[in-house]
């Protein structure tokens, strides 16, 4: 008898349907798994045999073939344990499980028959809905994560027997309650707030501009000037994620097994801050199974690179494609995957190795050659893709001890949201561009027109500072964002001057 059970295999950050066929027939008692399984799937037969025995079932004492179709897609991980076990029970008993054809099933089995959580429950559920399934059966620990998907019932099971009894209609289970997602909820992760940052008014203004338009930002300043402190508070002024963005982001963290405990759906924009010793594979993604890297884990959020020149230059260069396209393609011997990676890059660096170049109060100990080599670790093409370069000077004692209240994240966020709403309406016809930083050339020409005085101003700046064509585009986009913060329908010369002021490395720090 042949029994069919439906599951899914995670490929990249999405899933593709897998049909598990279990056939029993004459021959030496054995279990053969075919269909391009990896080592974890091949080992499933031993876990399944023990789980069946310890759950009060018997495994077929015949030649049993388990086929995972389609056969040309590699099947990875232990999530096929539960559907294989259910197929073997049905094949051995020659029973028709009436609910099986309309369900997708996934779960890892312990030797006791307990069902353990698996990675990728969210993309699996999305694929099941796409294929017309009415329900999914998952480990109880994954039920809340999957329940955010509308239009499909999610049933969480604790063990193999519970799953089989439900499918054979000897037990009724209650579908998991729909996970409520409010786009207006609290978006501030933790207890950090901009009101805790003393001084640095110009830098905070630059941060506000960067967030309002989704621009990349580089902070340059001596140690202790508050660069990291400012960067870690950026998520507190970013717009809340939409349900679509939350699902996109959660899928990536789900397949990597990085969802926080008790948080089945990411409600806060991710903030990733890899150490400068990270490899290009760790940043971009890869390994033998091609998993997402930090640029994808930061999708719809912030990627913070502290001590930017300390990263390997080859590692930084892999950022060019995701910064330009909002996605990254990873090629390995096992195949090619494309992951989403639309993030806001925030980087921080010292002006020199000792950190005190240009400081009027502390002497720099670096030679001119050391300073030059330090800065040259960041290539011109990468720097061109960073919209704002802002100097963060050391904070004066009077500012540190001052009692004047600073603006809170909530106040800054309200201005950011107003600017983003202007951009949303302006770019409503575009599928790709959701903020000024994502505008293409056609939108740039349409929405970033300058008057005669503005054109003359930008022409002089281009001739004096030798901006590239990409730098020209970035300046116009930043100026458009500054105009949006002022609720101005057109870009004025003052907006353009402020945007030019945020190119510190072009003006006086880059030799």
C-alpha positions, -999 to 999 in steps of 0.1 A, spaced: 0 0 0 12 35 -8 5 63 17 10 100 9 18 127 34 25 163 26 53 184 41 77 210 29 114 216 25 130 249 33 150 263 4 167 296 13 141 315 32 111 300 14 96 265 14 86 241 -14 61 213 -10 74 178 -5 52 148 -10 63 119 12 53 85 -3 55 54 19 53 21 2 54 -13 19 59 -46 0 75 -80 0 111 -84 8 136 -82 36 124 -60 65 141 -27 59 135 11 56 150 29 26 148 67 23 152 81 -12 147 116 -28 180 134 -22 180 133 17 208 147 37 224 129 67 198 142 92 169 128 69 187 95 64 190 91 102 153 98 106 145 61 101 162 52 133 144 79 153 111 70 137 115 32 146 122 41 182 94 67 184 69 42 169 78 15 194 77 38 224 44 53 213 26 19 211 29 14 173 48 -11 153 69 -3 122 62 -23 91 80 -56 91 84 -54 53 105 -37 28 95 -1 33 104 26 8 101 63 17 103 86 -13 106 124 -8 93 140 -40 104 160 -60 136 140 -60 158 169 -74 155 191 -43 178 184 -14 159 176 18 176 188 50 169 186 87 148 165 110 114 181 102 104 150 81 104 127 111 67 131 120 52 129 85 74 98 78 62 81 110 25 89 102 29 75 67 45 43 81 16 38 106 -10 43 79 9 20 54 13 -7 80 -23 -7 91 -35 -1 55 -58 27 68 -70 59 52 -64 89 74 -93 112 62 -76 144 73 -42 136 59 -48 148 23 -58 184 34 -29 188 59 8 195 58 29 180 85 63 187 100 81 179 132 112 162 147 106 131 168 124 123 200 129 86 207 100 87 232 76 99 205 76 135 217 75 161 189 102 186 190 102 221 174 117 227 139 132 256 120 112 273 92 76 267 105 65 301 91 76 295 55 63 260 57 28 273 66 29 299 39 37 272 13 9 250 26 -16 278 22 -3 285 -13 -8 248 -22 -44 249 -10 -40 230 23 -66 237 49 -44 230 80 -9 223 92 2 200 120 33 212 137 51 208 171 32 227 198 63 250 202 59 262 166 21 267 166 22 304 176 48 312 150 27 297 122 -6 311 135 2 346 121 -7 332 86 -43 339 78 -65 314 59 -51 282 73 -56 263 106 -26 255 127 -27 225 151 1 220 176 8 185 187 29 172 216 37 137 205 33 112 177 2 95 192 -16 128 195 -10 136 158 -21 101 147 -53 102 168 -62 136 154 -57 125 118 -78 94 124 -106 115 140 -103 97 174 -92 130 189 -102 166 184 -77 194 187 -83 231 189 -66 252 163 -41 277 176 -55 311 182 -46 336 155 -15 355 166 -26 392 168 -3 416 151 -8 453 155 12 477 134 5 504 159 21 485 188 52 494 209 81 494 185 108 504 210 130 474 218 142 475 254 146 506 275 169 527 254 158 562 244 174 592 226 167 614 256 196 596 273 221 610 247 237 642 259 247 669 234 255 658 198 226 679 185 239 680 149 246 642 149 211 635 162 197 657 134 217 636 109 204 604 124 168 617 121 174 626 84 189 592 78 160 573 94 134 595 78 146 586 43 161 551 49 196 564 41 229 548 50 249 566 77 286 568 87 295 583 121 331 595 124 345 606 158 369 599 187 364 571 212 336 579 237 318 605 216 286 584 216 286 568 182 276 534 194 251 548 218 234 568 190 234 538 167 218 515 192 189 539 196 181 542 159 155 514 160 135 534 186 128 561 160 121 539 130 86 533 117 68 502 129 69 472 107 39 463 86 25 428 88 41 420 54 75 433 66 71 413 99 64 381 80 94 387 57 117 393 86 104 365 107 109 340 79 146 347 78 150 344 115 128 313 116 149 293 90 180 303 110 164 292 143 169 327 158 134 337 168 135 350 204 118 328 230 82 337 235 82 359 204 68 339 175 66 370 152 92 397 152 75 430 161 107 451 164 130 460 135 161 438 138 194 454 149 224 434 140 259 443 151 285 417 140 320 418 153 347 431 130 363 397 128 333 383 109 341 366 75 325 375 42 305 342 44 292 352 79 282 387 66 268 377 32 256 341 39 268 308 27 281 276 43 275 242 26 237 245 31 236 282 21 220 299 51 213 337 53 241 359 67 240 391 87 229 413 58 197 392 55 192 389 93 192 428 92 165 429 65 139 456 72 161 468 101 196 481 109 231 466 102 255 483 125 293 480 117 313 494 146 350 502 140 344 500 103 381 501 91 388 471 114 367 448 92 386 429 65 384 449 33 373 419 13 344 415 38 333 451 34 333 448 -4 306 421 -4 282 448 9 281 465 -25 253 443 -40 229 443 -10 234 481 -5 225 487 -42 198 460 -48 183 452 -15 190 415 -20 220 393 -21 228 363 -43 251 336 -28 266 309 -50 282 278 -36 289 243 -49 255 231 -36 236 258 -55 227 295 -57 203 313 -34 190 349 -34 181 364 0 164 397 8 187 422 24 170 457 24 186 471 55 198 505 67 236 505 71 249 524 101 287 524 105 311 540 130 348 547 128 375 568 144 392 595 124 426 576 128 440 545 146 444 563 179 411 582 175 423 617 181 431 631 147 418 667 145 410 668 182 419 703 195 424 690 230 442 657 226 473 651 205 471 625 177 499 599 180 495 586 144 519 593 116 504 607 83 511 573 67 492 554 94 462 578 91 462 574 53 463 536 55 436 535 81 412 555 60 421 537 28 407 505 43 373 518 32 371 518 -6 357 547 -25 329 526 -41 317 515 -7 319 550 7 299 562 -23 270 540 -12 268 557 22 246 587 20 256 607 51 291 610 66 288 628 99 314 639 124 307 632 160 330 654 181 338 647 218 311 658 242 319 688 263 317 686 301 290 712 303 268 691 280 275 659 299 264 674 332 237 696 318 201 691 332 183 704 301 160 676 288 168 661 255 142 651 229 128 616 234 126 589 208 88 593 207 91 630 196 118 623 170 98 593 157 67 614 152 86 636 128 101 606 110 66 591 106 53 623 91 81 624 66 77 587 57 39 592 51 48 620 26 71 595 9 46 567 9 20 588 -9 46 602 -34 59 567 -42 26 549 -40 28 537 -76 62 521 -71 65 485 -60 102 487 -50 107 522 -36 91 527 -2 113 556 9 136 582 -6 167 561 -4 151 534 -26 141 557 -54 152 547 -89 165 571 -116 130 578 -130 116 588 -96 148 608 -89 142 629 -120 105 633 -112 107 641 -75 141 657 -70 140 686 -94 161 717 -84 154 754 -92 180 775 -110 198 785 -78 199 749 -65 213 736 -98 241 762 -97 248 753 -61 251 716 -68 271 722 -100 297 742 -80 298 714 -53 303 687 -79 332 706 -95 349 715 -62 345 681 -45 345 657 -75 314 638 -65 307 607 -86 274 602 -103 263 579 -75 273 606 -50 252 631 -69 221 609 -67 226 603 -30 229 640 -22 196 647 -41 178 619 -22 190 632 12 180 668 2 145 654 -7 143 638 27 153 671 44 126 688 24 100 662 35 109 667 72 101 704 66 69 694 47 83 713 17 69 702 -17 102 713 -34 139 711 -26 151 745 -15 188 757 -15 189 753 23 179 717 21 206 711 -5 232 729 16 224 707 46 226 676 25 260 687 12 271 693 48 265 656 55 294 645 32 323 650 57 346 625 41 342 641 7 348 676 21 378 673 43 386 640 58 393 619 27 426 623 9 
